[in-house]
Structure formats: C-alpha cells, structure tokens
C-alpha cells in the first residue's frame, strides 16, 4: 500500500473507498447493499462512527467517516472483515444467486496472490484513505460521492439515488 493513502491521524475525517476484488459488481443486488447499510447504521449507533456521507455503487463503496474514539484504522479493519465474511456466505451459499460460481472464481483467484486472505478474498487491501483536514475538502469529497450515480448515468439528480 502506498504511503500517500494511509490513515495517519486516527482522529481526523477521511474519505475512504472500499473496493471488491476484480471490480466484481456485488452491490448491484439490493440485498447486499441493504446489508452494508444495516452495518453502517450499527456502526454509527454502537461503534462510535461519524458517517458524514456514503455512496454504494455496484462496486465500490465510498464514504466520508471519522471515528469518535480516534480508532479509525481499527474500525476499517473490523468493518471490512465482518462485512466480507457475511457477504461471502450470503453469495456463495445462496443457490438463487445466479453469479455465485463466477464470483467464487474471482474471490478464489485474488486470494491466491495474498497470503492474508485465506482461500477467498472479498475486498482489495487499499482503502484509498485521504485525510480531510479542511472543511472545503470534506465538501468537495461529499459532492464527489453524491454525484457518482449522476456521472455513471444511473440517475439525473443526485438526490434520486437511494444508496
């Protein structure tokens, strides 16, 4: 991971990108997006997370966050680990998931090149963490996040995108 994208100041707000390996479009399914939202709500209520804004595209998830206790790196690690375990189970054990075999190949293939991943890898290891040390930076990243579905041609107005 490059030094430019590391979480250095655990108390500052950051822009983060969580990307599924192989650019697999996991979050094109509502059930998976909803699961992420449930967990973000839990983290806001129970894990001391400030969630300023987010966007869940088919892949990736972008967000502006800050940890109230100054443990942002710990939160990122725990969140990604928890989400990946559950989503892998939801995807690979669901006979109704038409992309199950294809996604399994992607998750297995990426795990082969990373000793930390075990037999399956869901997320890339880079979070593209950008420290937002000025209010203008937060505003800029929030605008970027909310205009993502407009740029992608999914909606005409940012406020029309549910996720």
Backbone as CSV, one residue per row, in Angstrom:
resi,resn,N_x,N_y,N_z,CA_x,CA_y,CA_z,C_x,C_y,C_z
1,UNK,0.845,-1.171,0.000,0.000,0.000,0.000,0.892,1.236,0.000
2,UNK,0.574,2.203,-0.832,1.371,3.418,-0.909,1.218,4.279,0.326
3,UNK,2.278,4.990,0.664,2.260,5.844,1.850,1.257,6.973,1.739
4,UNK,0.958,7.411,0.542,0.065,8.548,0.352,-1.358,8.241,0.811
5,UNK,-1.746,6.983,0.851,-3.129,6.629,1.160,-3.262,5.851,2.461
6,UNK,-2.543,6.238,3.471,-2.637,5.580,4.774,-3.367,6.481,5.759
7,UNK,-4.041,5.852,6.708,-4.688,6.603,7.776,-3.614,6.902,8.816
8,UNK,-3.247,8.144,8.906,-2.183,8.549,9.832,-2.764,9.154,11.108
9,UNK,-3.634,10.117,10.964,-4.255,10.771,12.122,-5.611,10.119,12.365
10,UNK,-5.680,9.275,13.379,-6.863,8.468,13.663,-8.089,9.292,14.073
11,UNK,-7.882,10.557,14.383,-8.986,11.398,14.852,-9.582,12.286,13.763
12,UNK,-8.963,12.325,12.600,-9.423,13.196,11.520,-10.482,12.496,10.671
13,UNK,-11.319,13.281,9.978,-12.219,12.667,8.994,-11.420,12.232,7.762
14,UNK,-11.879,11.154,7.137,-11.220,10.607,5.959,-12.243,10.255,4.890
15,UNK,-11.798,10.374,3.652,-12.507,9.807,2.519,-11.925,8.413,2.325
16,UNK,-12.787,7.397,2.247,-12.351,6.015,2.069,-13.087,5.384,0.898
17,UNK,-12.415,4.486,0.222,-13.022,3.684,-0.841,-12.794,2.222,-0.514
18,UNK,-13.879,1.464,-0.435,-13.797,0.021,-0.234,-14.204,-0.628,-1.556
19,UNK,-13.252,-1.316,-2.175,-13.476,-1.898,-3.489,-13.444,-3.423,-3.410
20,UNK,-14.418,-4.069,-4.048,-14.442,-5.520,-4.143,-13.397,-5.935,-5.177
21,UNK,-12.685,-7.027,-4.899,-11.648,-7.504,-5.814,-12.217,-7.744,-7.211
22,UNK,-11.368,-7.540,-8.204,-11.758,-7.818,-9.578,-12.851,-6.911,-10.114
23,UNK,-13.124,-5.826,-9.422,-14.216,-4.917,-9.790,-15.537,-5.663,-9.972
24,UNK,-15.708,-6.751,-9.212,-16.958,-7.517,-9.281,-18.112,-6.638,-8.797
25,UNK,-19.200,-6.625,-9.536,-20.329,-5.748,-9.225,-21.287,-6.382,-8.202
26,UNK,-20.750,-6.697,-7.056,-21.510,-7.354,-5.992,-22.729,-6.527,-5.570
27,UNK,-22.546,-5.210,-5.476,-23.601,-4.366,-4.915,-24.657,-3.951,-5.934
28,UNK,-24.703,-4.663,-7.047,-25.820,-4.473,-7.973,-27.078,-5.151,-7.421
29,UNK,-26.913,-5.985,-6.404,-28.040,-6.648,-5.746,-28.449,-5.856,-4.494
30,UNK,-29.727,-5.564,-4.397,-30.276,-4.782,-3.281,-29.975,-5.425,-1.929
31,UNK,-30.076,-6.732,-1.836,-29.879,-7.420,-0.563,-28.476,-7.158,0.004
32,UNK,-27.474,-7.073,-0.860,-26.109,-6.832,-0.398,-25.910,-5.368,-0.004
33,UNK,-26.516,-4.460,-0.769,-26.445,-3.032,-0.403,-27.128,-2.806,0.940
34,UNK,-28.292,-3.414,1.108,-29.033,-3.245,2.362,-28.257,-3.786,3.553
35,UNK,-27.542,-4.882,3.345,-26.737,-5.438,4.431,-25.641,-4.451,4.850
36,UNK,-24.996,-3.829,3.890,-23.971,-2.823,4.195,-24.604,-1.663,4.961
37,UNK,-25.762,-1.200,4.522,-26.437,-0.094,5.213,-26.787,-0.446,6.653
38,UNK,-27.287,-1.647,6.880,-27.595,-2.091,8.242,-26.348,-2.005,9.116
39,UNK,-25.238,-2.419,8.575,-23.999,-2.412,9.345,-23.446,-1.013,9.562
40,UNK,-23.602,-0.142,8.600,-23.191,1.247,8.797,-24.042,1.903,9.885
41,UNK,-25.325,1.608,9.897,-26.207,2.129,10.959,-25.768,1.605,12.316
42,UNK,-25.467,0.316,12.389,-24.976,-0.275,13.632,-23.683,0.424,14.083
43,UNK,-22.775,0.654,13.154,-21.502,1.295,13.494,-21.708,2.725,13.984
44,UNK,-22.662,3.422,13.413,-22.970,4.777,13.882,-23.509,4.742,15.309
45,UNK,-24.375,3.778,15.584,-25.026,3.704,16.895,-24.176,3.048,17.974
46,UNK,-23.369,2.068,17.599,-22.671,1.251,18.598,-21.145,1.315,18.546
47,UNK,-20.583,1.698,17.417,-19.124,1.657,17.241,-18.495,3.035,17.151
48,UNK,-19.256,4.058,17.513,-18.747,5.425,17.619,-18.244,5.990,16.288
49,UNK,-18.960,5.707,15.220,-18.581,6.164,13.899,-19.397,7.393,13.506
50,UNK,-18.709,8.428,13.054,-19.362,9.552,12.384,-19.381,9.195,10.896
51,UNK,-20.549,9.104,10.320,-20.687,8.825,8.895,-21.262,10.081,8.246
52,UNK,-20.396,10.862,7.608,-20.808,12.124,7.014,-21.549,11.910,5.701
53,UNK,-21.125,10.921,4.947,-21.760,10.629,3.671,-21.202,9.350,3.088
54,UNK,-21.968,8.748,2.191,-21.542,7.499,1.563,-22.248,7.351,0.222
55,UNK,-21.729,6.467,-0.580,-22.375,6.038,-1.815,-22.038,4.572,-2.004
56,UNK,-23.047,3.773,-2.260,-22.828,2.361,-2.565,-23.157,2.194,-4.044
57,UNK,-22.128,2.055,-4.828,-22.296,1.787,-6.253,-22.243,0.263,-6.425
58,UNK,-22.311,-0.222,-7.650,-22.235,-1.680,-7.828,-20.900,-2.205,-7.312
59,UNK,-19.878,-1.394,-7.390,-18.553,-1.594,-6.822,-17.822,-0.298,-7.137
60,UNK,-17.388,0.464,-6.238,-17.077,0.295,-4.823,-18.091,0.994,-3.917
61,UNK,-17.686,1.122,-2.628,-18.376,1.937,-1.640,-17.418,3.071,-1.276
62,UNK,-17.894,4.293,-1.403,-17.105,5.457,-0.995,-17.781,6.082,0.213
63,UNK,-16.989,6.637,1.129,-17.575,7.269,2.303,-16.643,8.313,2.890
64,UNK,-17.252,9.241,3.620,-16.507,10.193,4.440,-16.873,9.858,5.875
65,UNK,-15.850,9.466,6.661,-16.075,8.992,8.021,-15.027,9.554,8.978
66,UNK,-15.382,9.455,10.247,-14.466,9.824,11.326,-14.838,8.943,12.512
67,UNK,-13.858,8.562,13.307,-14.144,7.728,14.474,-14.084,8.577,15.735
68,UNK,-15.153,8.528,16.536,-15.258,9.366,17.735,-14.165,9.083,18.755
69,UNK,-13.669,7.847,18.794,-12.649,7.475,19.773,-11.243,7.491,19.172
70,UNK,-11.108,7.971,17.951,-9.780,8.038,17.337,-9.204,6.688,16.977
71,UNK,-10.072,5.738,16.579,-9.606,4.398,16.214,-10.117,4.020,14.826
72,UNK,-9.909,4.903,13.861,-10.448,4.693,12.525,-9.864,3.456,11.851
73,UNK,-8.576,3.236,11.961,-7.967,2.054,11.333,-8.554,0.765,11.894
74,UNK,-8.770,0.732,13.193,-9.388,-0.453,13.812,-10.793,-0.665,13.270
75,UNK,-11.545,0.427,13.155,-12.909,0.314,12.634,-12.897,-0.211,11.201
76,UNK,-12.032,0.337,10.353,-11.953,-0.105,8.952,-11.662,-1.601,8.897
77,UNK,-10.660,-2.037,9.647,-10.287,-3.468,9.673,-11.479,-4.332,10.087
78,UNK,-12.124,-3.965,11.188,-13.226,-4.766,11.705,-14.436,-4.751,10.776
79,UNK,-14.751,-3.592,10.236,-15.902,-3.461,9.338,-15.698,-4.309,8.085
80,UNK,-14.549,-4.171,7.454,-14.298,-4.922,6.227,-14.278,-6.429,6.487
81,UNK,-13.705,-6.833,7.598,-13.652,-8.258,7.925,-15.063,-8.811,8.158
82,UNK,-15.853,-8.109,8.948,-17.204,-8.565,9.267,-18.075,-8.616,8.015
83,UNK,-18.054,-7.547,7.237,-18.873,-7.472,6.027,-18.466,-8.552,5.031
84,UNK,-17.169,-8.731,4.847,-16.724,-9.707,3.852,-17.140,-11.125,4.229
85,UNK,-17.005,-11.487,5.488,-17.395,-12.843,5.905,-18.877,-13.099,5.644
86,UNK,-19.700,-12.155,6.033,-21.142,-12.329,5.862,-21.542,-12.305,4.389
87,UNK,-20.992,-11.372,3.616,-21.367,-11.299,2.203,-20.879,-12.518,1.428
88,UNK,-19.696,-13.016,1.740,-19.231,-14.245,1.086,-20.208,-15.387,1.357
89,UNK,-20.650,-15.487,2.582,-21.611,-16.531,2.933,-22.941,-16.317,2.203
90,UNK,-23.423,-15.077,2.202,-24.689,-14.765,1.526,-24.618,-15.101,0.036
91,UNK,-23.500,-14.792,-0.583,-23.344,-15.001,-2.027,-23.132,-16.480,-2.358
92,UNK,-22.181,-17.099,-1.676,-21.743,-18.437,-2.072,-22.632,-19.563,-1.563
93,UNK,-23.448,-19.288,-0.561,-24.346,-20.332,-0.049,-25.782,-20.148,-0.517
94,UNK,-25.998,-19.198,-1.402,-27.339,-18.925,-1.896,-27.512,-19.546,-3.281
95,UNK,-28.269,-20.640,-3.389,-28.450,-21.278,-4.704,-29.196,-20.385,-5.698
96,UNK,-29.861,-19.353,-5.222,-30.590,-18.425,-6.098,-29.675,-17.370,-6.721
97,UNK,-28.450,-17.244,-6.204,-27.509,-16.246,-6.728,-26.942,-16.761,-8.052
98,UNK,-27.405,-16.172,-9.144,-27.011,-16.644,-10.475,-25.533,-16.440,-10.771
99,UNK,-24.880,-15.544,-10.054,-23.461,-15.240,-10.299,-22.543,-15.940,-9.302
100,UNK,-23.081,-16.840,-8.539,-22.337,-17.481,-7.448,-21.024,-18.104,-7.909
101,UNK,-21.051,-18.914,-8.945,-19.831,-19.584,-9.407,-18.824,-18.582,-9.960
102,UNK,-19.299,-17.630,-10.732,-18.424,-16.607,-11.308,-17.753,-15.790,-10.209
103,UNK,-18.529,-15.368,-9.211,-17.964,-14.590,-8.107,-16.977,-15.421,-7.292
104,UNK,-17.293,-16.686,-7.090,-16.381,-17.561,-6.351,-15.027,-17.649,-7.048
105,UNK,-15.019,-17.750,-8.360,-13.768,-17.800,-9.121,-12.973,-16.514,-8.884
106,UNK,-13.636,-15.380,-8.904,-12.956,-14.096,-8.684,-12.364,-14.048,-7.277
107,UNK,-13.154,-14.424,-6.268,-12.690,-14.371,-4.882,-11.535,-15.343,-4.643
108,UNK,-11.602,-16.529,-5.228,-10.511,-17.508,-5.095,-9.258,-17.048,-5.813
109,UNK,-9.430,-16.533,-7.019,-8.285,-16.104,-7.823,-7.502,-14.992,-7.134
110,UNK,-8.185,-14.027,-6.574,-7.492,-12.922,-5.904,-6.836,-13.369,-4.600
111,UNK,-7.419,-14.344,-3.929,-6.837,-14.841,-2.679,-5.512,-15.565,-2.916
112,UNK,-5.335,-16.131,-4.091,-4.098,-16.866,-4.406,-2.867,-15.979,-4.304
113,UNK,-3.051,-14.704,-4.531,-1.917,-13.788,-4.573,-1.737,-13.008,-3.273
114,UNK,-2.481,-13.395,-2.239,-2.395,-12.672,-0.978,-2.435,-13.654,0.182
115,UNK,-1.366,-13.750,0.905,-1.253,-14.713,1.998,-2.220,-14.432,3.144
116,UNK,-2.620,-13.177,3.330,-3.500,-12.810,4.444,-4.955,-13.177,4.208
117,UNK,-5.332,-13.540,2.998,-6.739,-13.677,2.645,-7.349,-15.045,2.890
118,UNK,-6.556,-16.054,3.111,-7.117,-17.391,3.208,-7.476,-17.876,1.809
119,UNK,-8.571,-18.623,1.681,-8.930,-19.194,0.383,-9.787,-18.255,-0.466
120,UNK,-10.362,-17.207,0.156,-11.199,-16.250,-0.570,-10.827,-14.831,-0.161
121,UNK,-10.842,-13.930,-1.119,-10.603,-12.522,-0.816,-11.766,-11.727,-1.381
122,UNK,-12.405,-10.909,-0.536,-13.552,-10.105,-0.954,-13.132,-8.677,-1.314
123,UNK,-12.452,-7.999,-0.396,-12.046,-6.605,-0.596,-10.602,-6.515,-1.076
124,UNK,-10.297,-5.443,-1.810,-8.898,-5.108,-2.038,-8.355,-4.587,-0.710
125,UNK,-7.049,-4.565,-0.554,-6.474,-4.133,0.719,-6.303,-2.624,0.814
126,UNK,-6.329,-1.938,-0.288,-6.184,-0.486,-0.279,-7.539,0.155,-0.013
127,UNK,-7.562,1.158,0.844,-8.797,1.888,1.156,-8.797,3.283,0.547
128,UNK,-7.739,3.626,-0.158,-7.576,4.940,-0.784,-7.913,6.046,0.218
129,UNK,-7.362,5.945,1.411,-7.660,6.879,2.501,-7.070,8.259,2.228
130,UNK,-7.929,9.264,2.240,-7.499,10.644,2.052,-7.962,11.451,3.258
131,UNK,-6.998,11.999,3.991,-7.309,12.804,5.170,-7.957,14.113,4.724
132,UNK,-9.058,14.457,5.382,-9.807,15.667,5.049,-9.604,16.683,6.168
133,UNK,-8.538,17.463,6.061,-8.119,18.339,7.150,-8.670,19.754,7.050
134,UNK,-9.447,20.032,5.999,-10.102,21.340,5.875,-11.571,21.117,5.540
135,UNK,-12.458,21.972,6.031,-13.890,21.825,5.694,-14.146,21.785,4.193
136,UNK,-13.396,22.551,3.419,-13.574,22.549,1.971,-13.284,21.193,1.344
137,UNK,-12.356,20.462,1.934,-12.037,19.125,1.433,-13.199,18.172,1.682
138,UNK,-13.821,18.312,2.844,-14.989,17.476,3.160,-16.103,17.773,2.158
139,UNK,-16.367,19.049,1.945,-17.419,19.442,0.996,-17.129,18.906,-0.401
140,UNK,-15.887,18.977,-0.837,-15.506,18.503,-2.165,-15.731,16.997,-2.299
141,UNK,-15.325,16.242,-1.299,-15.497,14.779,-1.343,-16.968,14.387,-1.229
142,UNK,-17.728,15.128,-0.448,-19.162,14.848,-0.345,-19.839,15.083,-1.702
143,UNK,-19.452,16.151,-2.372,-20.002,16.435,-3.702,-19.627,15.309,-4.666
144,UNK,-18.368,14.881,-4.631,-17.907,13.788,-5.480,-18.730,12.520,-5.232
145,UNK,-18.906,12.175,-3.955,-19.668,10.980,-3.584,-21.085,11.057,-4.135
146,UNK,-21.760,12.154,-3.868,-23.174,12.258,-4.231,-23.405,12.407,-5.729
147,UNK,-22.405,12.844,-6.463,-22.564,12.969,-7.915,-22.131,11.713,-8.670
148,UNK,-21.603,10.722,-7.966,-21.178,9.476,-8.601,-22.279,8.831,-9.455
149,UNK,-23.486,8.620,-8.922,-24.520,7.973,-9.747,-24.987,8.845,-10.917
150,UNK,-24.833,10.156,-10.809,-25.165,11.047,-11.921,-24.130,10.869,-13.028
151,UNK,-22.846,10.890,-12.663,-21.775,10.684,-13.641,-21.885,9.315,-14.307
152,UNK,-22.362,8.315,-13.554,-22.493,6.960,-14.090,-23.750,6.795,-14.946
153,UNK,-24.600,7.819,-14.988,-25.815,7.762,-15.787,-26.938,6.958,-15.160
154,UNK,-26.858,6.713,-13.860,-27.888,5.936,-13.169,-29.108,6.799,-12.866
155,UNK,-28.861,8.035,-12.458,-29.935,8.996,-12.150,-29.570,10.346,-12.762
156,UNK,-30.565,11.199,-12.900,-30.302,12.551,-13.400,-29.937,13.503,-12.277
157,UNK,-30.512,13.270,-11.087,-30.270,14.133,-9.931,-29.714,13.288,-8.790
158,UNK,-28.667,13.786,-8.144,-28.009,13.021,-7.082,-28.991,12.586,-6.003
159,UNK,-29.939,13.446,-5.653,-30.875,13.128,-4.570,-31.842,11.987,-4.932
160,UNK,-31.871,11.581,-6.192,-32.756,10.478,-6.612,-32.137,9.101,-6.384
161,UNK,-30.847,9.050,-6.051,-30.175,7.774,-5.842,-30.339,7.345,-4.399
162,UNK,-30.930,6.194,-4.169,-31.268,5.725,-2.822,-30.052,5.371,-1.984
163,UNK,-28.999,4.870,-2.598,-27.858,4.374,-1.823,-26.668,5.291,-1.874
